[in-house]
Amino acid sequence: MEIALIGDRHTIYGFRLAGIKKTFLIEDSRQEDIRGILKDLFEDSTALILITEKIAAKIRVLLEEANRFRKGIMPIILQIPDSGGPLISAVDPMRELIKRTVGFEIA
Amino acid sequence: MADILQNVKPTRMELLKLRRRVKLADKGHRLLKEKRDALISEFMIVIKEYKDARKRVEENLKVAFYNLLMAEVLLGSRDLEQISGITLRDINLDFMTKNIMGVSVPVMKVDNLIRRVHERGYGFLSTNAKLDDAARNFEESIGSIVKLAEVEESVRRIAEEVEKTKRRVNALEYIVIPRLKATIKHIEMRMEEIERESFLRLKKIKASLEARKK
């Protein structure tokens, strides 16, 4: 099964050097284009979709929709830092998840 | 006081049936609570793994992007773009699932991730060592990224299950069981009432019989 990458120019160069074939360059693309890409990826045998945090931040609604649309356990969408390093967001979704699940924060 | 169940007749049969239901609900409640606690302890373990995996990915990518930048500086953007187009291959990702406390979580594996320099497909004449480093770093990053994806998805799935179980535990504890117990109490009181009524009726009959005898 395959790995796909949705990212900016530099992220794509890097991962292509490592051999990832399915890369989609997103620079000022419209939401609809990304939706189309995600739809195609959901339909073929892609197991893991990597997406840079910056792009993911712009299409949060779309990603939530995609996660609901997903039937089985595949594909997994993972956000990765791009060349600018990890984004520091005001609300860390994982931290929120932990808080909600366990009931308190763990360091 | 909790609501009582509707449409329940105050009979002994119903009472016995309700008592059985409470017993079952109690048992279910206890089991679900145990499941919840077990899931949470599992959750703590994957959270720890998640944090380590995230850190590793961030560190790997930081080095990788730095080397990529260096390679770009030495080669120029256009050459880098061309070279990145010829190193493609099929990366085979093995995708399986594992079962943790009834939650299926992914297990992924990639073989032959790190290639030798001559296996990448670009020429040595027009490239430099920084490019080799960058390619190697990105290959290593994919390994840690796959691990992170696996762990992150596990965290998410287990969290989902914990919430579901919590909701069930609470529904039993605060709604179902109190309601059943209230209904039992209600029936018991009604039956006592009926008993008292008939006792009183007997007394009255007895009194009137004796009055007639005299």
Interface residues (C-beta under 8 A of the other chain):
Chain A: M1 E2 I3 H10 I12 Y13 G14 F15 R16 L17 A18 G19 I20 K21 A47 L48 L50 I73 M74 I76 L78 I80 P81 D82 S83 G85 P86 M94 L97 I98 R100 T101 V102 I106
Chain B: I40 F43 M44 I47 Y50 V57 E58 L61 K62 A64 F65 L68 L69 E72 L80 E81 I83 S84 G85 T87 L88 R89 D90 I91 N92 L93 D94 F95 T97 S104 V105 P106 M108 R115 R120 L131 A134 A135 F138 E139 S141 I142 I145 V146 L148 A149 E150 E152 E153 V155 R156 R157 I158 A159 V162 E163
